[in-house]
């Protein structure tokens, strides 16, 4: 991440560092199993959100106009989790493993909740050196983007690029995409295009709860470098067993995580999910400035 970017060496990309300490099995794995979409692992977690609900109530009492939401908390928790579990920011392209040198999230913002409403893509970069807390950084950047999208006719950079390419004839579109795919495999995707590509992010996240849908499986893409897709379901009331064996009904939601299984093993994923759930169980940890290192048990 930005905290520890090493000097660029031969084989590195502009946006990532070549992984050079792989064991022999992982050296051959991308050659034997080259397709990201054929190497998906899906994890679904039911998360108790009662601590987050109480946290948001307190947070929004201080800021009633631009409210903090479950989505902001989940993004901040994912940011801290990925910073502490760096293999989750790894990707495979051109049969090689790379460690991405930034943490970023892509998601869709609708200008209005209507069938024909336009959509914009937001690509949010998390800054681990910021004086701000993780939650405040995420909240402020999303609020600024959503406000600008919903109060103007301006489109995002991704849409502008696609609108331009869509005007070309079909044979030219195919040729352009083939050329861009080849450039990306060798780390030479034009910087302006790479920075506007939502599939060039650490996590592509879909907040289905905002449109009253539950979380479920979503595929990965063989295009670009995205290795993690997260789906956030709708908040609902759910019975949980407590330590005494009795049932308590609490607010909860489902998280669906689709992962490229080649970038880490099951044990690494298990600890990652435990850490993510710890942040959601203790969301006050997200108020600590991003630049401060966290030493917590999980």
C-alpha positions as protocol buffer text, in pm:
chain_id: "A"
residue {
  index: 1
  type: UNK
  ca { x: 0 y: 0 z: 0 }
}
residue {
  index: 2
  type: UNK
  ca { x: 100 y: 366 z: -11 }
}
residue {
  index: 3
  type: UNK
  ca { x: 269 y: 334 z: 328 }
}
residue {
  index: 4
  type: UNK
  ca { x: 542 y: 102 z: 204 }
}
residue {
  index: 5
  type: UNK
  ca { x: 577 y: 135 z: -174 }
}
residue {
  index: 6
  type: UNK
  ca { x: 915 y: -11 z: -271 }
}
residue {
  index: 7
  type: UNK
  ca { x: 1132 y: 114 z: -554 }
}
residue {
  index: 8
  type: UNK
  ca { x: 1000 y: -17 z: -886 }
}
residue {
  index: 9
  type: UNK
  ca { x: 1195 y: -313 z: -1021 }
}
residue {
  index: 10
  type: UNK
  ca { x: 1197 y: -504 z: -1349 }
}
residue {
  index: 11
  type: UNK
  ca { x: 873 y: -699 z: -1380 }
}
residue {
  index: 12
  type: UNK
  ca { x: 671 y: -458 z: -1164 }
}
residue {
  index: 13
  type: UNK
  ca { x: 368 y: -276 z: -1298 }
}
residue {
  index: 14
  type: UNK
  ca { x: 277 y: 88 z: -1252 }
}
residue {
  index: 15
  type: UNK
  ca { x: 1 y: -14 z: -1011 }
}
residue {
  index: 16
  type: UNK
  ca { x: 152 y: -322 z: -847 }
}
residue {
  index: 17
  type: UNK
  ca { x: 465 y: -511 z: -745 }
}
residue {
  index: 18
  type: UNK
  ca { x: 553 y: -852 z: -888 }
}
residue {
  index: 19
  type: UNK
  ca { x: 538 y: -1125 z: -622 }
}
residue {
  index: 20
  type: UNK
  ca { x: 881 y: -1287 z: -626 }
}
residue {
  index: 21
  type: UNK
  ca { x: 875 y: -1525 z: -327 }
}
residue {
  index: 22
  type: UNK
  ca { x: 616 y: -1778 z: -447 }
}
residue {
  index: 23
  type: UNK
  ca { x: 648 y: -2150 z: -382 }
}
residue {
  index: 24
  type: UNK
  ca { x: 665 y: -2378 z: -687 }
}
residue {
  index: 25
  type: UNK
  ca { x: 295 y: -2476 z: -671 }
}
residue {
  index: 26
  type: UNK
  ca { x: 184 y: -2113 z: -697 }
}
residue {
  index: 27
  type: UNK
  ca { x: 435 y: -2044 z: -975 }
}
residue {
  index: 28
  type: UNK
  ca { x: 253 y: -2299 z: -1192 }
}
residue {
  index: 29
  type: UNK
  ca { x: -104 y: -2242 z: -1070 }
}
residue {
  index: 30
  type: UNK
  ca { x: -186 y: -1945 z: -1299 }
}
residue {
  index: 31
  type: UNK
  ca { x: -53 y: -2140 z: -1598 }
}
residue {
  index: 32
  type: UNK
  ca { x: -252 y: -2454 z: -1517 }
}
residue {
  index: 33
  type: UNK
  ca { x: -565 y: -2256 z: -1415 }
}
residue {
  index: 34
  type: UNK
  ca { x: -541 y: -1927 z: -1606 }
}
residue {
  index: 35
  type: UNK
  ca { x: -901 y: -1803 z: -1581 }
}
residue {
  index: 36
  type: UNK
  ca { x: -1002 y: -1593 z: -1278 }
}
residue {
  index: 37
  type: UNK
  ca { x: -1369 y: -1672 z: -1332 }
}
residue {
  index: 38
  type: UNK
  ca { x: -1291 y: -2048 z: -1321 }
}
residue {
  index: 39
  type: UNK
  ca { x: -1119 y: -2013 z: -982 }
}
residue {
  index: 40
  type: UNK
  ca { x: -1388 y: -1853 z: -772 }
}
residue {
  index: 41
  type: UNK
  ca { x: -1444 y: -1928 z: -405 }
}
residue {
  index: 42
  type: UNK
  ca { x: -1770 y: -1803 z: -257 }
}
residue {
  index: 43
  type: UNK
  ca { x: -1819 y: -1721 z: 112 }
}
residue {
  index: 44
  type: UNK
  ca { x: -2149 y: -1608 z: 261 }
}
residue {
  index: 45
  type: UNK
  ca { x: -2159 y: -1465 z: 612 }
}
residue {
  index: 46
  type: UNK
  ca { x: -2453 y: -1363 z: 830 }
}
residue {
  index: 47
  type: UNK
  ca { x: -2336 y: -1062 z: 1032 }
}
residue {
  index: 48
  type: UNK
  ca { x: -2486 y: -932 z: 1357 }
}
residue {
  index: 49
  type: UNK
  ca { x: -2519 y: -558 z: 1300 }
}
residue {
  index: 50
  type: UNK
  ca { x: -2652 y: -454 z: 1642 }
}
residue {
  index: 51
  type: UNK
  ca { x: -2319 y: -292 z: 1739 }
}
residue {
  index: 52
  type: UNK
  ca { x: -2310 y: -104 z: 1407 }
}
residue {
  index: 53
  type: UNK
  ca { x: -2668 y: 12 z: 1453 }
}
residue {
  index: 54
  type: UNK
  ca { x: -2589 y: 157 z: 1797 }
}
residue {
  index: 55
  type: UNK
  ca { x: -2267 y: 311 z: 1662 }
}
residue {
  index: 56
  type: UNK
  ca { x: -2453 y: 479 z: 1373 }
}
residue {
  index: 57
  type: UNK
  ca { x: -2719 y: 617 z: 1604 }
}
residue {
  index: 58
  type: UNK
  ca { x: -2450 y: 791 z: 1808 }
}
residue {
  index: 59
  type: UNK
  ca { x: -2256 y: 901 z: 1499 }
}
residue {
  index: 60
  type: UNK
  ca { x: -2559 y: 1048 z: 1325 }
}
residue {
  index: 61
  type: UNK
  ca { x: -2672 y: 1238 z: 1634 }
}
residue {
  index: 62
  type: UNK
  ca { x: -2365 y: 1456 z: 1572 }
}
residue {
  index: 63
  type: UNK
  ca { x: -2413 y: 1477 z: 1194 }
}
residue {
  index: 64
  type: UNK
  ca { x: -2786 y: 1461 z: 1109 }
}
residue {
  index: 65
  type: UNK
  ca { x: -2761 y: 1614 z: 760 }
}
residue {
  index: 66
  type: UNK
  ca { x: -2512 y: 1379 z: 591 }
}
residue {
  index: 67
  type: UNK
  ca { x: -2583 y: 1053 z: 768 }
}
residue {
  index: 68
  type: UNK
  ca { x: -2339 y: 768 z: 814 }
}
residue {
  index: 69
  type: UNK
  ca { x: -2480 y: 438 z: 683 }
}
residue {
  index: 70
  type: UNK
  ca { x: -2422 y: 65 z: 707 }
}
residue {
  index: 71
  type: UNK
  ca { x: -2250 y: 84 z: 368 }
}
residue {
  index: 72
  type: UNK
  ca { x: -1997 y: 341 z: 495 }
}
residue {
  index: 73
  type: UNK
  ca { x: -1916 y: 119 z: 794 }
}
residue {
  index: 74
  type: UNK
  ca { x: -1876 y: -192 z: 578 }
}
residue {
  index: 75
  type: UNK
  ca { x: -1643 y: -9 z: 337 }
}
residue {
  index: 76
  type: UNK
  ca { x: -1434 y: 127 z: 624 }
}
residue {
  index: 77
  type: UNK
  ca { x: -1417 y: -221 z: 782 }
}
residue {
  index: 78
  type: UNK
  ca { x: -1311 y: -371 z: 448 }
}
residue {
  index: 79
  type: UNK
  ca { x: -1044 y: -100 z: 410 }
}
residue {
  index: 80
  type: UNK
  ca { x: -887 y: -176 z: 745 }
}
residue {
  index: 81
  type: UNK
  ca { x: -919 y: -551 z: 690 }
}
residue {
  index: 82
  type: UNK
  ca { x: -743 y: -544 z: 353 }
}
residue {
  index: 83
  type: UNK
  ca { x: -470 y: -319 z: 489 }
}
residue {
  index: 84
  type: UNK
  ca { x: -402 y: -576 z: 764 }
}
residue {
  index: 85
  type: UNK
  ca { x: -450 y: -879 z: 533 }
}
residue {
  index: 86
  type: UNK
  ca { x: -250 y: -772 z: 225 }
}
residue {
  index: 87
  type: UNK
  ca { x: -292 y: -1091 z: 22 }
}
residue {
  index: 88
  type: UNK
  ca { x: -654 y: -983 z: -26 }
}
residue {
  index: 89
  type: UNK
  ca { x: -507 y: -704 z: -242 }
}
residue {
  index: 90
  type: UNK
  ca { x: -324 y: -950 z: -467 }
}
residue {
  index: 91
  type: UNK
  ca { x: -417 y: -1026 z: -827 }
}
residue {
  index: 92
  type: UNK
  ca { x: -307 y: -1249 z: -1114 }
}
residue {
  index: 93
  type: UNK
  ca { x: -266 y: -1130 z: -1471 }
}
residue {
  index: 94
  type: UNK
  ca { x: -41 y: -1255 z: -1750 }
}
residue {
  index: 95
  type: UNK
  ca { x: 19 y: -1573 z: -1543 }
}
residue {
  index: 96
  type: UNK
  ca { x: 195 y: -1371 z: -1273 }
}
residue {
  index: 97
  type: UNK
  ca { x: 106 y: -1269 z: -919 }
}
residue {
  index: 98
  type: UNK
  ca { x: 112 y: -901 z: -819 }
}
residue {
  index: 99
  type: UNK
  ca { x: 61 y: -706 z: -497 }
}
residue {
  index: 100
  type: UNK
  ca { x: -146 y: -397 z: -571 }
}
residue {
  index: 101
  type: UNK
  ca { x: 9 y: -76 z: -434 }
}
residue {
  index: 102
  type: UNK
  ca { x: -321 y: 88 z: -340 }
}
residue {
  index: 103
  type: UNK
  ca { x: -654 y: -9 z: -181 }
}
residue {
  index: 104
  type: UNK
  ca { x: -955 y: 87 z: -391 }
}
residue {
  index: 105
  type: UNK
  ca { x: -1327 y: 17 z: -417 }
}
residue {
  index: 106
  type: UNK
  ca { x: -1564 y: 38 z: -712 }
}
residue {
  index: 107
  type: UNK
  ca { x: -1942 y: 56 z: -692 }
}
residue {
  index: 108
  type: UNK
  ca { x: -2244 y: 187 z: -879 }
}
residue {
  index: 109
  type: UNK
  ca { x: -2433 y: 501 z: -774 }
}
residue {
  index: 110
  type: UNK
  ca { x: -2783 y: 556 z: -915 }
}
residue {
  index: 111
  type: UNK
  ca { x: -2892 y: 915 z: -962 }
}
residue {
  index: 112
  type: UNK
  ca { x: -3242 y: 817 z: -850 }
}
residue {
  index: 113
  type: UNK
  ca { x: -3424 y: 500 z: -749 }
}
residue {
  index: 114
  type: UNK
  ca { x: -3612 y: 460 z: -1077 }
}
residue {
  index: 115
  type: UNK
  ca { x: -3600 y: 210 z: -1364 }
}
residue {
  index: 116
  type: UNK
  ca { x: -3466 y: 461 z: -1616 }
}
residue {
  index: 117
  type: UNK
  ca { x: -3235 y: 652 z: -1382 }
}
residue {
  index: 118
  type: UNK
  ca { x: -2874 y: 693 z: -1494 }
}
residue {
  index: 119
  type: UNK
  ca { x: -2592 y: 515 z: -1314 }
}
residue {
  index: 120
  type: UNK
  ca { x: -2241 y: 636 z: -1236 }
}
residue {
  index: 121
  type: UNK
  ca { x: -1936 y: 439 z: -1130 }
}
residue {
  index: 122
  type: UNK
  ca { x: -1743 y: 558 z: -826 }
}
residue {
  index: 123
  type: UNK
  ca { x: -1384 y: 445 z: -775 }
}
residue {
  index: 124
  type: UNK
  ca { x: -1280 y: 526 z: -421 }
}
residue {
  index: 125
  type: UNK
  ca { x: -918 y: 508 z: -310 }
}
residue {
  index: 126
  type: UNK
  ca { x: -846 y: 448 z: 56 }
}
residue {
  index: 127
  type: UNK
  ca { x: -553 y: 645 z: 196 }
}
residue {
  index: 128
  type: UNK
  ca { x: -382 y: 453 z: 483 }
}
residue {
  index: 129
  type: UNK
  ca { x: -165 y: 758 z: 561 }
}
residue {
  index: 130
  type: UNK
  ca { x: -459 y: 990 z: 629 }
}
residue {
  index: 131
  type: UNK
  ca { x: -503 y: 1186 z: 951 }
}
residue {
  index: 132
  type: UNK
  ca { x: -876 y: 1114 z: 918 }
}
residue {
  index: 133
  type: UNK
  ca { x: -1036 y: 803 z: 1057 }
}
residue {
  index: 134
  type: UNK
  ca { x: -1128 y: 530 z: 812 }
}
residue {
  index: 135
  type: UNK
  ca { x: -1500 y: 587 z: 856 }
}
residue {
  index: 136
  type: UNK
  ca { x: -1480 y: 967 z: 816 }
}
residue {
  index: 137
  type: UNK
  ca { x: -1265 y: 938 z: 504 }
}
residue {
  index: 138
  type: UNK
  ca { x: -1506 y: 692 z: 339 }
}
residue {
  index: 139
  type: UNK
  ca { x: -1815 y: 890 z: 443 }
}
residue {
  index: 140
  type: UNK
  ca { x: -1685 y: 1226 z: 320 }
}
residue {
  index: 141
  type: UNK
  ca { x: -1566 y: 1100 z: -18 }
}
residue {
  index: 142
  type: UNK
  ca { x: -1889 y: 912 z: -90 }
}
residue {
  index: 143
  type: UNK
  ca { x: -2106 y: 1207 z: 15 }
}
residue {
  index: 144
  type: UNK
  ca { x: -1910 y: 1444 z: -210 }
}
residue {
  index: 145
  type: UNK
  ca { x: -1938 y: 1207 z: -507 }
}
residue {
  index: 146
  type: UNK
  ca { x: -2308 y: 1128 z: -461 }
}
residue {
  index: 147
  type: UNK
  ca { x: -2391 y: 1497 z: -422 }
}
residue {
  index: 148
  type: UNK
  ca { x: -2202 y: 1588 z: -741 }
}
residue {
  index: 149
  type: UNK
  ca { x: -2364 y: 1303 z: -938 }
}
residue {
  index: 150
  type: UNK
  ca { x: -2720 y: 1380 z: -826 }
}
residue {
  index: 151
  type: UNK
  ca { x: -2700 y: 1757 z: -870 }
}
residue {
  index: 152
  type: UNK
  ca { x: -2535 y: 1774 z: -1212 }
}
residue {
  index: 153
  type: UNK
  ca { x: -2554 y: 1618 z: -1557 }
}
residue {
  index: 154
  type: UNK
  ca { x: -2186 y: 1532 z: -1550 }
}
residue {
  index: 155
  type: UNK
  ca { x: -2099 y: 1164 z: -1601 }
}
residue {
  index: 156
  type: UNK
  ca { x: -1813 y: 970 z: -1447 }
}
residue {
  index: 157
  type: UNK
  ca { x: -1489 y: 901 z: -1633 }
}
residue {
  index: 158
  type: UNK
  ca { x: -1575 y: 536 z: -1699 }
}
residue {
  index: 159
  type: UNK
  ca { x: -1901 y: 626 z: -1871 }
}
residue {
  index: 160
  type: UNK
  ca { x: -1731 y: 896 z: -2080 }
}
residue {
  index: 161
  type: UNK
  ca { x: -1473 y: 645 z: -2209 }
}
residue {
  index: 162
  type: UNK
  ca { x: -1735 y: 381 z: -2287 }
}
residue {
  index: 163
  type: UNK
  ca { x: -1956 y: 636 z: -2464 }
}
residue {
  index: 164
  type: UNK
  ca { x: -1665 y: 727 z: -2690 }
}
residue {
  index: 165
  type: UNK
  ca { x: -1568 y: 363 z: -2769 }
}
residue {
  index: 166
  type: UNK
  ca { x: -1931 y: 265 z: -2831 }
}
residue {
  index: 167
  type: UNK
  ca { x: -1943 y: 495 z: -3134 }
}
residue {
  index: 168
  type: UNK
  ca { x: -1689 y: 277 z: -3319 }
}
residue {
  index: 169
  type: UNK
  ca { x: -1806 y: -6 z: -3549 }
}
residue {
  index: 170
  type: UNK
  ca { x: -1817 y: -358 z: -3398 }
}
residue {
  index: 171
  type: UNK
  ca { x: -1495 y: -481 z: -3561 }
}
residue {
  index: 172
  type: UNK
  ca { x: -1308 y: -183 z: -3420 }
}
residue {
  index: 173
  type: UNK
  ca { x: -1456 y: -230 z: -3071 }
}
residue {
  index: 174
  type: UNK
  ca { x: -1334 y: -591 z: -3068 }
}
residue {
  index: 175
  type: UNK
  ca { x: -990 y: -486 z: -3190 }
}
residue {
  index: 176
  type: UNK
  ca { x: -965 y: -212 z: -2926 }
}
residue {
  index: 177
  type: UNK
  ca { x: -1062 y: -450 z: -2643 }
}
residue {
  index: 178
  type: UNK
  ca { x: -819 y: -718 z: -2764 }
}
residue {
  index: 179
  type: UNK
  ca { x: -538 y: -461 z: -2779 }
}
residue {
  index: 180
  type: UNK
  ca { x: -620 y: -325 z: -2433 }
}
residue {
  index: 181
  type: UNK
  ca { x: -632 y: -677 z: -2286 }
}
residue {
  index: 182
  type: UNK
  ca { x: -286 y: -751 z: -2430 }
}
residue {
  index: 183
  type: UNK
  ca { x: -148 y: -423 z: -2296 }
}
residue {
  index: 184
  type: UNK
  ca { x: -291 y: -493 z: -1950 }
}
residue {
  index: 185
  type: UNK
  ca { x: -138 y: -842 z: -1937 }
}
residue {
  index: 186
  type: UNK
  ca { x: 204 y: -683 z: -1984 }
}
residue {
  index: 187
  type: UNK
  ca { x: 140 y: -393 z: -1744 }
}
residue {
  index: 188
  type: UNK
  ca { x: 109 y: -129 z: -2015 }
}
residue {
  index: 189
  type: UNK
  ca { x: -257 y: -30 z: -1993 }
}
residue {
  index: 190
  type: UNK
  ca { x: -276 y: 350 z: -2049 }
}
residue {
  index: 191
  type: UNK
  ca { x: -284 y: 521 z: -1711 }
}
residue {
  index: 192
  type: UNK
  ca { x: -595 y: 727 z: -1786 }
}
residue {
  index: 193
  type: UNK
  ca { x: -790 y: 414 z: -1882 }
}
residue {
  index: 194
  type: UNK
  ca { x: -664 y: 206 z: -1589 }
}
residue {
  index: 195
  type: UNK
  ca { x: -759 y: 476 z: -1338 }
}
residue {
  index: 196
  type: UNK
  ca { x: -1119 y: 481 z: -1468 }
}
residue {
  index: 197
  type: UNK
  ca { x: -1164 y: 102 z: -1490 }
}
residue {
  index: 198
  type: UNK
  ca { x: -1384 y: -25 z: -1202 }
}
residue {
  index: 199
  type: UNK
  ca { x: -1248 y: -377 z: -1257 }
}
residue {
  index: 200
  type: UNK
  ca { x: -901 y: -247 z: -1176 }
}
residue {
  index: 201
  type: UNK
  ca { x: -990 y: -210 z: -808 }
}
residue {
  index: 202
  type: UNK
  ca { x: -921 y: -414 z: -497 }
}
residue {
  index: 203
  type: UNK
  ca { x: -1291 y: -474 z: -431 }
}
residue {
  index: 204
  type: UNK
  ca { x: -1594 y: -434 z: -654 }
}
residue {
  index: 205
  type: UNK
  ca { x: -1885 y: -397 z: -411 }
}
residue {
  index: 206
  type: UNK
  ca { x: -2259 y: -402 z: -473 }
}
residue {
  index: 207
  type: UNK
  ca { x: -2496 y: -265 z: -210 }
}
residue {
  index: 208
  type: UNK
  ca { x: -2805 y: -468 z: -295 }
}
residue {
  index: 209
  type: UNK
  ca { x: -2956 y: -384 z: 42 }
}
residue {
  index: 210
  type: UNK
  ca { x: -3016 y: -31 z: -81 }
}
residue {
  index: 211
  type: UNK
  ca { x: -3258 y: -170 z: -342 }
}
residue {
  index: 212
  type: UNK
  ca { x: -3422 y: -422 z: -106 }
}
residue {
  index: 213
  type: UNK
  ca { x: -3239 y: -734 z: -226 }
}
residue {
  index: 214
  type: UNK
  ca { x: -3051 y: -993 z: -28 }
}
residue {
  index: 215
  type: UNK
  ca { x: -2683 y: -1077 z: -75 }
}
residue {
  index: 216
  type: UNK
  ca { x: -2588 y: -1364 z: -300 }
}
residue {
  index: 217
  type: UNK
  ca { x: -2322 y: -1489 z: -534 }
}
residue {
  index: 218
  type: UNK
  ca { x: -2171 y: -1256 z: -795 }
}
residue {
  index: 219
  type: UNK
  ca { x: -1911 y: -1375 z: -1045 }
}
residue {
  index: 220
  type: UNK
  ca { x: -1561 y: -1237 z: -1093 }
}
residue {
  index: 221
  type: UNK
  ca { x: -1444 y: -1107 z: -1431 }
}
residue {
  index: 222
  type: UNK
  ca { x: -1148 y: -1216 z: -1639 }
}
residue {
  index: 223
  type: UNK
  ca { x: -1111 y: -855 z: -1750 }
}
residue {
  index: 224
  type: UNK
  ca { x: -855 y: -639 z: -1565 }
}
residue {
  index: 225
  type: UNK
  ca { x: -733 y: -717 z: -1209 }
}
residue {
  index: 226
  type: UNK
  ca { x: -1023 y: -732 z: -962 }
}
residue {
  index: 227
  type: UNK
  ca { x: -994 y: -1039 z: -734 }
}
residue {
  index: 228
  type: UNK
  ca { x: -1268 y: -971 z: -476 }
}
residue {
  index: 229
  type: UNK
  ca { x: -1639 y: -902 z: -530 }
}
residue {
  index: 230
  type: UNK
  ca { x: -1855 y: -822 z: -225 }
}
residue {
  index: 231
  type: UNK
  ca { x: -2235 y: -814 z: -219 }
}
residue {
  index: 232
  type: UNK
  ca { x: -2414 y: -645 z: 73 }
}
residue {
  index: 233
  type: UNK
  ca { x: -2764 y: -767 z: 148 }
}
residue {
  index: 234
  type: UNK
  ca { x: -3065 y: -597 z: 301 }
}
residue {
  index: 235
  type: UNK
  ca { x: -3071 y: -540 z: 676 }
}
residue {
  index: 236
  type: UNK
  ca { x: -3330 y: -757 z: 850 }
}
residue {
  index: 237
  type: UNK
  ca { x: -3415 y: -892 z: 1195 }
}
residue {
  index: 238
  type: UNK
  ca { x: -3257 y: -1229 z: 1268 }
}
residue {
  index: 239
  type: UNK
  ca { x: -3264 y: -1465 z: 1570 }
}
residue {
  index: 240
  type: UNK
  ca { x: -2921 y: -1536 z: 1724 }
}
residue {
  index: 241
  type: UNK
  ca { x: -2832 y: -1775 z: 2005 }
}
residue {
  index: 242
  type: UNK
  ca { x: -2647 y: -1609 z: 2295 }
}
residue {
  index: 243
  type: UNK
  ca { x: -2393 y: -1772 z: 2528 }
}
residue {
  index: 244
  type: UNK
  ca { x: -2670 y: -1891 z: 2763 }
}
residue {
  index: 245
  type: UNK
  ca { x: -2843 y: -2074 z: 2479 }
}
residue {
  index: 246
  type: UNK
  ca { x: -3147 y: -1847 z: 2457 }
}
residue {
  index: 247
  type: UNK
  ca { x: -3250 y: -1662 z: 2142 }
}
residue {
  index: 248
  type: UNK
  ca { x: -3217 y: -1290 z: 2082 }
}
residue {
  index: 249
  type: UNK
  ca { x: -3353 y: -1114 z: 1774 }
}
residue {
  index: 250
  type: UNK
  ca { x: -3101 y: -866 z: 1634 }
}
residue {
  index: 251
  type: UNK
  ca { x: -3049 y: -659 z: 1318 }
}
residue {
  index: 252
  type: UNK
  ca { x: -2838 y: -851 z: 1069 }
}
residue {
  index: 253
  type: UNK
  ca { x: -2739 y: -868 z: 705 }
}
residue {
  index: 254
  type: UNK
  ca { x: -2575 y: -1116 z: 471 }
}
residue {
  index: 255
  type: UNK
  ca { x: -2241 y: -1052 z: 305 }
}
residue {
  index: 256
  type: UNK
  ca { x: -2145 y: -1247 z: -5 }
}
residue {
  index: 257
  type: UNK
  ca { x: -1775 y: -1257 z: -93 }
}
residue {
  index: 258
  type: UNK
  ca { x: -1651 y: -1402 z: -422 }
}
residue {
  index: 259
  type: UNK
  ca { x: -1273 y: -1446 z: -425 }
}
residue {
  index: 260
  type: UNK
  ca { x: -1004 y: -1564 z: -662 }
}
residue {
  index: 261
  type: UNK
  ca { x: -901 y: -1875 z: -469 }
}
residue {
  index: 262
  type: UNK
  ca { x: -551 y: -1866 z: -620 }
}
residue {
  index: 263
  type: UNK
  ca { x: -443 y: -1552 z: -429 }
}
residue {
  index: 264
  type: UNK
  ca { x: -462 y: -1710 z: -81 }
}
residue {
  index: 265
  type: UNK
  ca { x: -565 y: -2031 z: 97 }
}
residue {
  index: 266
  type: UNK
  ca { x: -870 y: -2117 z: 305 }
}
residue {
  index: 267
  type: UNK
  ca { x: -701 y: -2045 z: 637 }
}
residue {
  index: 268
  type: UNK
  ca { x: -601 y: -1697 z: 520 }
}
residue {
  index: 269
  type: UNK
  ca { x: -959 y: -1630 z: 405 }
}
residue {
  index: 270
  type: UNK
  ca { x: -1097 y: -1758 z: 736 }
}
residue {
  index: 271
  type: UNK
  ca { x: -882 y: -1519 z: 940 }
}
residue {
  index: 272
  type: UNK
  ca { x: -970 y: -1235 z: 703 }
}
residue {
  index: 273
  type: UNK
  ca { x: -1343 y: -1290 z: 754 }
}
residue {
  index: 274
  type: UNK
  ca { x: -1291 y: -1306 z: 1133 }
}
residue {
  index: 275
  type: UNK
  ca { x: -1111 y: -972 z: 1124 }
}
residue {
  index: 276
  type: UNK
  ca { x: -1384 y: -813 z: 910 }
}
residue {
  index: 277
  type: UNK
  ca { x: -1651 y: -934 z: 1153 }
}
residue {
  index: 278
  type: UNK
  ca { x: -1449 y: -800 z: 1447 }
}
residue {
  index: 279
  type: UNK
  ca { x: -1455 y: -450 z: 1295 }
}
residue {
  index: 280
  type: UNK
  ca { x: -1831 y: -482 z: 1250 }
}
residue {
  index: 281
  type: UNK
  ca { x: -1870 y: -602 z: 1610 }
}
residue {
  index: 282
  type: UNK
  ca { x: -1649 y: -318 z: 1740 }
}
residue {
  index: 283
  type: UNK
  ca { x: -1704 y: -33 z: 1489 }
}
residue {
  index: 284
  type: UNK
  ca { x: -1548 y: 225 z: 1723 }
}
residue {
  index: 285
  type: UNK
  ca { x: -1214 y: 86 z: 1596 }
}
residue {
  index: 286
  type: UNK
  ca { x: -1295 y: 262 z: 1268 }
}
residue {
  index: 287
  type: UNK
  ca { x: -1274 y: 600 z: 1445 }
}
residue {
  index: 288
  type: UNK
  ca { x: -898 y: 556 z: 1491 }
}
residue {
  index: 289
  type: UNK
  ca { x: -698 y: 765 z: 1237 }
}
residue {
  index: 290
  type: UNK
  ca { x: -612 y: 561 z: 929 }
}
residue {
  index: 291
  type: UNK
  ca { x: -240 y: 625 z: 970 }
}
residue {
  index: 292
  type: UNK
  ca { x: -235 y: 455 z: 1312 }
}
residue {
  index: 293
  type: UNK
  ca { x: -140 y: 87 z: 1311 }
}
residue {
  index: 294
  type: UNK
  ca { x: -390 y: -145 z: 1478 }
}
residue {
  index: 295
  type: UNK
  ca { x: -275 y: -432 z: 1697 }
}
residue {
  index: 296
  type: UNK
  ca { x: -587 y: -633 z: 1772 }
}
residue {
  index: 297
  type: UNK
  ca { x: -670 y: -997 z: 1839 }
}
residue {
  index: 298
  type: UNK
  ca { x: -892 y: -1176 z: 1590 }
}
